[in-house]
Amino acid sequence: MTNVHELTSEQDWQGIKAKADADKPVFVFKHSTSCPISADAFKQFNSFVESEKGQEVATAYVKVIESRPVSNKIAEDLEVVHKSPQIFLLKNGEVKWTESHWNITQESIENALQS
């Protein structure tokens, strides 16, 4: 099973962002532990991580309430409006795809990886 890294510091974020290259894209999930929509989306994300396609990429998540400075830094660095739940596909340090809320499904994540 792929190891999903929890981002709890800005150093963790910089490390995972540096891993995102053309050969090894990275999915980053922003998770609100107090939101039922986020809980459902996180299940979809974890289903992807455990799938065969999930083995091909690096994955990480940040708890937006517990690690707010990291969540804010991600939004700032990627120049995106914060949402939660929210997922990003990073390649070469850039956002190639993003989705939020009910649109985060195992299928949508797999489709993003193929495009």
C-alpha positions as CSV (number, residue, x, y, z in Angstrom):
1,M,0.0,0.0,0.0
2,T,1.2,3.5,-0.8
3,N,2.1,5.6,2.2
4,V,0.0,8.7,2.4
5,H,2.1,11.5,4.1
6,E,0.4,13.8,6.5
7,L,1.7,17.3,6.1
8,T,2.1,18.9,9.5
9,S,4.8,21.5,8.8
10,E,5.8,23.8,6.0
11,Q,8.9,21.7,5.6
12,D,6.7,18.6,5.0
13,W,4.9,20.7,2.3
14,Q,8.1,21.8,0.6
15,G,9.3,18.3,0.6
16,I,6.3,16.8,-1.1
17,K,6.1,19.7,-3.5
18,A,9.7,19.1,-4.6
19,K,8.8,15.5,-5.4
20,A,6.2,16.5,-8.0
21,D,7.9,16.0,-11.4
22,A,6.7,14.8,-14.8
23,D,7.5,11.2,-14.0
24,K,6.1,11.1,-10.5
25,P,3.1,13.4,-10.0
26,V,1.7,14.2,-6.5
27,F,-1.8,14.4,-5.2
28,V,-2.4,16.6,-2.2
29,F,-5.7,16.5,-0.4
30,K,-6.9,19.2,2.0
31,H,-9.1,17.6,4.6
32,S,-11.4,19.3,7.1
33,T,-11.9,16.8,10.0
34,S,-15.1,18.5,11.1
35,C,-16.9,18.3,7.7
36,P,-18.9,15.3,6.6
37,I,-18.5,16.2,2.9
38,S,-14.7,16.1,3.5
39,A,-15.0,12.8,5.3
40,D,-16.7,11.3,2.2
41,A,-14.1,12.8,-0.1
42,F,-11.3,11.6,2.1
43,K,-12.7,8.0,1.7
44,Q,-12.7,8.4,-2.1
45,F,-9.1,9.7,-1.9
46,N,-8.0,6.7,0.2
47,S,-9.8,4.3,-2.1
48,F,-7.7,5.8,-4.9
49,V,-4.5,5.5,-2.9
50,E,-5.2,1.8,-2.2
51,S,-5.9,1.1,-5.9
52,E,-3.3,0.0,-8.5
53,K,-3.2,3.5,-10.0
54,G,-2.7,5.0,-6.6
55,Q,0.6,3.1,-6.4
56,E,2.0,5.1,-9.3
57,V,1.9,8.5,-7.6
58,A,3.0,10.2,-4.4
59,T,0.2,11.2,-2.1
60,A,-0.2,13.6,0.9
61,Y,-2.9,15.3,2.9
62,V,-3.2,18.1,5.3
63,K,-5.8,18.6,8.0
64,V,-6.9,22.2,7.4
65,I,-8.0,22.9,11.0
66,E,-5.2,21.2,12.9
67,S,-2.4,22.4,10.5
68,R,-3.8,25.7,9.3
69,P,-0.4,27.4,8.6
70,V,0.5,24.5,6.3
71,S,-2.9,24.7,4.6
72,N,-2.5,28.4,4.1
73,K,1.0,28.0,2.7
74,I,-0.3,25.5,0.2
75,A,-3.0,27.9,-1.0
76,E,-0.4,30.7,-1.2
77,D,2.3,28.7,-3.0
78,L,-0.1,27.3,-5.5
79,E,-2.0,30.6,-5.9
80,V,-5.4,28.9,-5.5
81,V,-8.4,29.9,-3.4
82,H,-8.7,27.7,-0.3
83,K,-11.5,25.1,-0.2
84,S,-12.0,22.0,1.8
85,P,-12.2,19.4,0.9
86,Q,-9.9,20.1,-2.0
87,I,-7.5,18.0,-4.0
88,F,-4.6,19.0,-6.3
89,L,-2.6,17.1,-8.9
90,L,0.9,18.6,-9.0
91,K,3.4,18.0,-11.8
92,N,6.7,19.9,-12.1
93,G,5.6,22.0,-9.1
94,E,2.5,23.3,-10.8
95,V,-1.2,22.5,-10.3
96,K,-2.4,20.5,-13.3
97,W,-5.8,19.6,-11.9
98,T,-7.9,20.6,-8.9
99,E,-11.3,19.7,-7.6
100,S,-13.4,20.2,-4.5
101,H,-16.3,18.9,-2.5
102,W,-18.6,16.3,-4.0
103,N,-16.5,16.3,-7.2
104,I,-13.7,14.4,-5.5
105,T,-14.3,10.8,-6.4
106,Q,-12.0,7.9,-7.0
107,E,-13.0,8.0,-10.7
108,S,-12.3,11.8,-11.0
109,I,-8.9,11.3,-9.4
110,E,-8.0,8.4,-11.8
111,N,-9.2,10.5,-14.8
112,A,-7.0,13.4,-13.7
113,L,-4.0,11.1,-13.6
114,Q,-4.6,9.9,-17.2
115,S,-5.0,13.4,-18.6
